[in-house]
Amino acid sequence: MNTVVKWLAFAWRRLRAWRRFYFTTGGLAFTLGTLAVGFAAMNTGNNLLYLLLGSMLGFITVSSWLSEQAIRDLRVERHIPHSVTVGHDLRLHYTVTNRRRMLPSLAVELVEAGLPGRAFLAHVPAGGTVQARSTNSFVRRGIYPLGTVTLSTSFPFGMFRKERDVEIPGEVVVWPRADRRVREPAAGAGRLARGGSSMRGTRGTRGEYRSLRGYRAGDDPKDIHWKSSARLREPVIREYDRDSADTRWICLDTRGEPSEAAEVAVEVAASLAGRATTERRPFALVVGDVVLEPGDGAAQLERALDILARVDFSPENPAPDPPVMREACLLVSVHRSGGWGDVYAVGPNARLEAPQSSLGTTPVAA
């Protein structure tokens, strides 16, 4: 019995994904009017009413057939940006190809399951390809899975809305804000003591010359080695060693229940990383047992934001475990803790704010 129920449920889901059909207000009124005309024709035998009934049924049939042609044989490709920051617009781009040879598709909407934004296609010519996009905004960081794109249309008369689903797996990475106003770290905090046992050279964009390597997104164009780039016909970057005493170690404590204060703590950690990038200072990030090795530049900040977008808070999470002395680290936590170079303690009543245009010096963490 359970097997039959599961099979029927699966068949029903597949059928709904294949086609769904809804009445609009006008379509419902027209359909009820058609039924009324049919009832009157059968009771009176009036030929004029039969003629009117046939016309109305033909109108409904043509509407249903044209709406079906509008959404069938369309191939949809979704293009997702690598990431988006909380509070900023995310633009999802779609490439839609009409695989029919004769009929175009008209007035088609594309909607992502769980997202409010809609993309609209006014005209997709037969055998042609068009572009469309939808705009959405997120108020929470995290990983948002995407799976179903719904094609819908009320063409041609607006009487009915017909839908079908297209499965396109994907995900949206929503970064936390990195523009919170955070205070400067205490003097000497977050840096290794020179000559310390844990000090080691890190890759950066300034310091003693190390080698040449291929260009990566986020590298400083000033470090391009033009002669080598011209010879190899691709960008080549000078790589330098930096004294690890310049590295700012940022540790985020994720032990605790998910809360508004926990989200503020994530944003504070991201903002400290953003400040280090603005100051052209290398930084490292430690979240539980995850360690982002020291680095600098926009590419390093993107790696840090990717990690912070995936952070989950739980009382069972491990404490930050940096590979250097705690006295050389900045700790961001919803609890006060000793033994660290500096502590950004986010209070339990901390609240998320609207995005700021730039970093400031007003503290949000004691």
Secondary structure, 3 states (H helix, E strand, C coil): CHHHHHHHHHHHHHHHHHCEEEECHHHHHHHHHHHHHHHHHHHHCCHHHHHHHHHHHHHHHHHHHHHHHHHCCEEEEEECCCCEECCCEEEEEEEEEECCCCCCEEEEEEEECCCCCEEEEEEECCCCEEEEEEEEECCCCEEEEEEEEEEEECCCCCCEEEEEEEEEEEEEEEECCCCCCCCCCCCCCCCCCCCCCCCCCEEECCCEEEEEEECCCCCCHHHECHHHHHHHCCCEEEEEEECHHHCEEEEECCCCCCCHHHHHHHHHHHHHHHHHHHCCCCEEEEECCEEEEEECHHHHHHHHHHHHHCCCCCCCCCCCCCCCCHHHCEEEECCCCCCCCEEEECCCCCCCCCCCCCCCCCCCCC
